Amino acid sequence: MAQDSATGPARRAGDHGRRGRLSREVVLAAALELVDREGLSALSMRRLGAELGVEAMALYRYANGKDALLDGLVEALHLELELQLDEGRAAPDADWRAGLHRIAVHTYEVCLGHPHVVPLLATRMLAVPLAQRPLAVLRSHERILALLGTAELGPARTAAAFRAVTAWILGYVSVELGPMVDNPAETDPSFRLGLHRMPAQELPTLRGITPVLAERGGRAGLVAGLDALLDRFTAEEA
């Protein structure tokens, strides 16, 4: 069989590759591994085909182009979140707030494992009409709404709380995992963060707070902000 120096054994035109028979799950898992390793810019139908040992055309049965792969990565993250939320769960959450805490923390943990995919949670899904989002994404919405429903806030406040909760979790994770280091090889914190690139007279506050911003707030910061939001909605009820 002919060899390809870049990819090893020649790629096959059929739906069997180095990982056995292709399926949507296999294709998305390989795409996620590639992006985790090399970033979103590395993802293409050709490159993913090489990873799987098949021709790029073989992938179109499972994703009709790069955009579909990007949407699939969002789906894969939500499927992983579902697994984490359901794994070893013997009983329902103690109350709706505890359930929302658990969703927020597990979302953080999943995103922490796939930081390159996090920007897609906003850029891909928020541009897609609700009914056209992957089922795994809709199940995540359903899970949050079901918990909020037990708080008996009423339809209007439930909808407002849903928007606030999802925006907070997405925003927090996006900011938390966003790139901050300008030059990883630098040992001096100021040069490592690139403070010398910020005009001192125009951006004195930003320059001063950047070293603190570069420190992650972690799960505690995520839950504290979520509680502040939830307190607002329950205070309105009272």
C-alpha positions as CSV (number, residue, x, y, z in Angstrom):
1,M,0.0,0.0,0.0
2,A,1.3,3.5,-0.8
3,Q,2.6,5.6,2.0
4,D,2.0,9.2,2.8
5,S,4.9,10.8,4.8
6,A,2.6,13.2,6.6
7,T,-0.1,10.8,7.6
8,G,1.3,7.2,7.6
9,P,-0.7,4.6,5.6
10,A,-2.6,5.9,2.7
11,R,-6.1,7.1,3.6
12,R,-9.1,5.1,2.6
13,A,-12.1,6.3,0.6
14,G,-14.5,4.1,2.6
15,D,-15.9,4.5,6.1
16,H,-13.3,2.3,7.8
17,G,-10.2,4.0,9.2
18,R,-7.5,3.6,11.8
19,R,-10.2,3.7,14.5
20,G,-12.4,1.2,12.9
21,R,-15.8,1.9,11.4
22,L,-16.7,5.6,11.3
23,S,-19.7,7.0,13.1
24,R,-20.7,10.5,14.1
25,E,-19.4,9.9,17.6
26,V,-16.0,8.7,16.3
27,V,-15.6,11.7,14.0
28,L,-16.5,14.2,16.6
29,A,-14.3,12.6,19.2
30,A,-11.4,12.8,16.8
31,A,-12.2,16.4,16.0
32,L,-12.2,17.2,19.7
33,E,-8.9,15.5,20.3
34,L,-7.3,17.4,17.3
35,V,-8.6,20.8,18.5
36,D,-7.6,20.1,22.1
37,R,-4.1,19.3,20.9
38,E,-3.5,21.9,18.2
39,G,-6.3,24.5,18.4
40,L,-9.2,25.4,16.2
41,S,-7.0,26.6,13.3
42,A,-5.8,23.0,12.8
43,L,-9.3,21.6,12.2
44,S,-10.3,20.9,8.5
45,M,-12.0,18.1,6.8
46,R,-8.7,17.1,5.2
47,R,-6.8,17.1,8.4
48,L,-9.4,15.3,10.3
49,G,-9.6,12.6,7.6
50,A,-5.8,12.2,7.9
51,E,-6.2,11.7,11.7
52,L,-8.8,9.0,11.1
53,G,-7.0,7.4,8.2
54,V,-9.7,8.1,5.6
55,E,-10.3,10.5,2.7
56,A,-11.9,13.8,3.6
57,M,-14.9,12.9,1.5
58,A,-15.7,10.0,3.7
59,L,-16.4,12.5,6.5
60,Y,-19.2,14.3,4.7
61,R,-21.6,11.5,5.7
62,Y,-21.2,12.6,9.3
63,A,-20.6,16.4,9.0
64,N,-21.3,18.3,5.8
65,G,-18.3,20.7,6.2
66,K,-16.1,22.5,8.7
67,D,-19.1,24.5,10.0
68,A,-20.9,21.3,10.9
69,L,-17.7,20.1,12.6
70,L,-17.6,23.2,14.7
71,D,-21.2,22.8,15.7
72,G,-20.4,19.2,16.5
73,L,-17.7,20.2,18.9
74,V,-20.3,22.2,20.9
75,E,-22.5,19.2,20.8
76,A,-19.6,17.0,22.1
77,L,-19.0,19.3,25.0
78,H,-22.6,19.2,26.0
79,L,-22.7,15.4,25.7
80,E,-19.6,15.2,28.0
81,L,-21.4,17.6,30.4
82,E,-24.4,15.3,30.5
83,L,-22.2,12.3,31.3
84,Q,-20.6,14.2,34.2
85,L,-23.9,15.4,35.6
86,D,-25.5,11.9,35.4
87,E,-22.5,9.8,36.5
88,G,-22.9,8.2,39.9
89,R,-26.0,10.3,40.6
90,A,-28.0,8.2,43.1
91,A,-30.6,10.9,44.1
92,P,-32.0,14.2,42.9
93,D,-30.3,17.4,43.9
94,A,-31.2,18.6,47.4
95,D,-32.8,21.8,46.0
96,W,-32.9,23.8,42.8
97,R,-30.1,26.1,43.8
98,A,-27.8,23.1,44.5
99,G,-28.7,21.7,41.1
100,L,-27.7,24.9,39.4
101,H,-24.5,25.0,41.4
102,R,-23.7,21.5,40.1
103,I,-24.4,22.4,36.5
104,A,-22.2,25.5,36.7
105,V,-19.3,23.6,38.3
106,H,-19.4,20.7,35.9
107,T,-19.7,23.1,33.0
108,Y,-16.5,24.8,34.2
109,E,-14.7,21.5,34.5
110,V,-15.7,20.3,31.0
111,C,-14.6,23.7,29.6
112,L,-11.4,23.5,31.5
113,G,-10.6,20.3,29.7
114,H,-11.3,21.8,26.3
115,P,-10.4,25.5,26.4
116,H,-10.0,25.8,22.6
117,V,-13.6,24.9,22.1
118,V,-15.0,27.4,24.7
119,P,-15.3,30.3,22.2
120,L,-17.6,28.2,20.0
121,L,-20.2,28.0,22.8
122,A,-21.1,31.6,22.1
123,T,-20.0,32.2,18.5
124,R,-21.7,29.0,17.1
125,M,-24.7,28.3,19.3
126,L,-25.9,31.9,19.9
127,A,-26.0,32.4,16.1
128,V,-28.3,29.4,15.7
129,P,-32.1,29.5,16.2
130,L,-33.1,27.7,19.4
131,A,-34.9,24.8,17.6
132,Q,-32.0,24.2,15.4
133,R,-29.4,23.6,18.2
134,P,-28.2,20.1,18.8
135,L,-30.4,18.0,21.1
136,A,-27.7,17.8,23.7
137,V,-27.7,21.6,23.9
138,L,-31.4,21.7,24.2
139,R,-31.3,19.1,27.0
140,S,-29.0,21.4,28.8
141,H,-31.4,24.2,28.5
142,E,-34.2,21.9,29.7
143,R,-32.2,20.8,32.7
144,I,-31.7,24.4,33.9
145,L,-35.3,25.4,33.2
146,A,-36.6,22.4,35.1
147,L,-34.6,23.4,38.2
148,L,-35.7,27.0,37.9
149,G,-39.3,25.8,37.6
150,T,-39.2,24.3,41.0
151,A,-38.3,27.7,42.5
152,E,-41.8,28.8,41.5
153,L,-40.7,32.2,40.1
154,G,-43.4,32.3,37.5
155,P,-42.9,32.2,33.7
156,A,-41.5,35.7,33.2
157,R,-39.0,35.6,36.1
158,T,-38.1,32.0,35.2
159,A,-37.2,33.1,31.6
160,A,-35.2,36.1,33.0
161,A,-33.4,33.9,35.4
162,F,-32.6,31.4,32.7
163,R,-31.1,34.1,30.6
164,A,-29.1,35.4,33.5
165,V,-27.8,32.0,34.6
166,T,-26.8,30.8,31.2
167,A,-25.2,34.2,30.4
168,W,-23.2,34.2,33.7
169,I,-21.9,30.6,33.3
170,L,-20.9,31.2,29.6
171,G,-19.4,34.6,30.3
172,Y,-17.5,33.5,33.4
173,V,-16.0,30.5,31.7
174,S,-15.2,32.5,28.5
175,V,-13.4,35.2,30.5
176,E,-11.7,32.7,32.9
177,L,-10.2,30.6,30.1
178,G,-9.4,33.5,27.7
179,P,-5.7,34.0,26.9
180,M,-3.9,36.4,29.2
181,V,-0.2,35.5,28.9
182,D,1.5,37.5,26.2
183,N,4.9,35.8,26.3
184,P,5.1,32.4,28.1
185,A,8.9,32.4,28.0
186,E,9.1,35.5,30.1
187,T,9.7,35.1,33.9
188,D,9.0,38.8,34.8
189,P,5.3,39.0,35.4
190,S,5.0,42.4,33.7
191,F,6.6,41.2,30.5
192,R,4.9,37.9,30.7
193,L,1.5,39.6,30.7
194,G,2.6,42.2,28.1
195,L,1.9,45.2,30.3
196,H,4.5,47.2,28.3
197,R,2.2,47.0,25.3
198,M,-0.5,48.9,27.2
199,P,-0.2,52.8,27.1
200,A,0.4,53.7,30.8
201,Q,-1.3,57.1,30.5
202,E,-4.4,55.8,28.7
203,L,-4.9,52.5,30.5
204,P,-3.6,53.0,34.1
205,T,-6.5,51.1,35.7
206,L,-6.3,48.1,33.3
207,R,-2.5,47.9,33.7
208,G,-2.9,47.9,37.5
209,I,-5.5,45.2,37.7
210,T,-4.2,42.9,34.9
211,P,-2.0,40.8,37.2
212,V,-5.1,40.1,39.4
213,L,-7.3,39.4,36.3
214,A,-4.7,36.9,35.2
215,E,-5.5,34.8,38.3
216,R,-8.4,32.5,37.8
217,G,-11.4,32.9,40.1
218,G,-12.1,29.2,39.9
219,R,-15.2,27.3,40.9
220,A,-15.6,29.5,44.0
221,G,-15.9,32.7,41.9
222,L,-18.3,31.0,39.5
223,V,-20.7,29.9,42.3
224,A,-20.5,33.2,44.2
225,G,-21.5,35.1,41.1
226,L,-24.3,32.6,40.4
227,D,-25.6,32.9,44.0
228,A,-25.7,36.7,43.6
229,L,-27.8,36.4,40.5
230,L,-30.2,33.9,42.1
231,D,-30.5,36.0,45.3
232,R,-31.8,38.8,43.1
233,F,-34.6,36.7,41.6
234,T,-35.6,35.2,44.9
235,A,-35.6,38.6,46.6
236,E,-38.0,39.9,43.9
237,E,-40.3,37.0,44.8
238,A,-40.2,38.0,48.5
